[in-house]
Amino acid sequence: MKTIKSTPFAMKKIIILIACIFTLIAFAALAYFVFVHKSVADYLKIAQVAMQKGEIQKAKDNYLKVIQRDKTNEAAYKALAEIAEKNNKPALAAAYWRVAAKLNPLSDELNEKYLAALLNAYQYPLIMDRLYHKNADDLTDFELYALTKASYYQKP
């Protein structure tokens, strides 16, 4: 009978121990989010300040952290595309402009910048795939220019 009476006391100890462990975990998570964790807005702010100061690598790293946390952040893709253009990497810039244009397909500015990056990267087959089957009346002047240039340089 002694073991039966001591079982509820042992169960109370185990429950209290489990509750203390969960409390410690909750406090550790709270401390992490208060003191260590940075939000997407924090990374964007750091990247924008770094761009203004001319610290391109720091800005690039922070924009990449923004993309890791928020894959639909159009501003980060646009900034990374501009950085790639400044570093004379048109293929990388075209990749970033493509994602930004996919995120906002109604933006003529993003579509034109994507086409310009494709032209700079000599990616004529991609321009042809994108514009060849569209009606010529629906194309803007720049899209007509890109299509004409791509069809001229594209090997038959």
N, C-alpha and C positions, 0 to 999 in steps of 0.2 A: 504494500500500500504506500510505502514511502516514495516509490518511484512514480506512482500515479499523481501524488500531490506536487512533486517537484517538476513534473512535465509542464504545467502551465507557467511556472516561474521561468523555466528555461525558454519556453516559447516567447515570453515577454522580452527576455534579454535578446533573443534573435531578432524579434520585430524591431526593438529599439535600435539594435546595431544596423539593421537594414535601413531604417529611417535616417540614421545619422550618415550612412554612406550616401544615400540619395541627396541629403541636404548638402553634404560636402561637394558632390558633383554639381549640384545646382549653383552653389556659390562659385565654384571654379568656372562654370560656363558664364555666369554673370560677370565675373572679373575679366574673362577673356573678351566679352563683347563690349565692356566699358573701357578697358585700357589697351587692348591689343587690336581688336578687329577694326578694319576700315571698310567703310561702305563704298559703293560704286561712286557716289557723289564726292567722297573724299579723294579717291584716285583720280577722278576727272579734274577736280580742283588742283591737285598737285601737278597733273600733267599740263594743264593750261598755264599755270604759273611757270613751270619749267620751259614751256615753249616760248613764253614771253621773255624769259631770261636767256634764251638761246641754248639751253641744255637739252639738246635733241634726244640723246640716248635715254636720259631720265624720263623725258616725256613719252618716248616710245615704250619704255618698260611699263609705265603707269597706264598708258592706253591699252597695252596688251593685258594688263591685270583687269582693266575694265571689261574687256571682251571675254576674259575667262569667267567673270562673274555674271555678265549680262551680254548674251550673244546677240541681242537685238538693239544694241546701242549704236545708232547711226552716226552720231557725232564722233565716236571713237574710230569707226571705220574711215570716215572722211579725213580725220586728222592723220591717221596712219597712211592713207593714200597720199596725202600731201607731203608727208615726211619721205615716203618712198620716191615721190617725184623729185623732191629736192636732192635726194641722194642718188639720183640718176638710175633708178631701178624701175623702169616702166612696166615690166611684167608683174612685179609685186604690187605696184600701184593699181594696175588693171584688176588684179584679184580683189583688192580692197574696195575699189570703186564698184566692182560687180556686186559684192555683198551689200554695199550701201544702196545701190540701185535696186536690188531685190527687196530690201527692207522698205523702200519708198518707191514703188514702181511708177507712180504718177508724177514724179519729179523729173521734168525735162532737163534740168541742170545736171542731176546725177547721171542720167542716161548719156548726156553729151560728154561729160567728163570721163565716163567709162569708155565711150567710143574713142575719145581723144587718146586715152591711155592705150587702148588697143592699137590705134594708129602708130603711136610712139613705140610700141613694143613689136611692131610689124606682125601683128596677129590678124592678118587679112582673112583667113578662113573663118575665124570667129565673127568677124564683122559681116561676112557674107551669110553665115548661118543666122545671124540676128536680124539682118535687114532684107535679105534677098526676096523673101516671100511676102513682104509687106507691099501694100499698094503704094505706088509712087506719090499719089496725091496726099497720103497721110504722113509722109515723111517730112521732117523739117529740113531746112537748107543744109544744116551741118550733117544730118543723117544722109542726105543725098550726096554731099561731098565725100563723106566717109565710104559710102557704098561705091561711088564712082572710082575713088582712089583704090579701094580694095579690089574691085573687079579689074582694074587696069593692071595692078601688080600681081594679081592672083594668076597662077599658071593654069592654063586650060587643062 
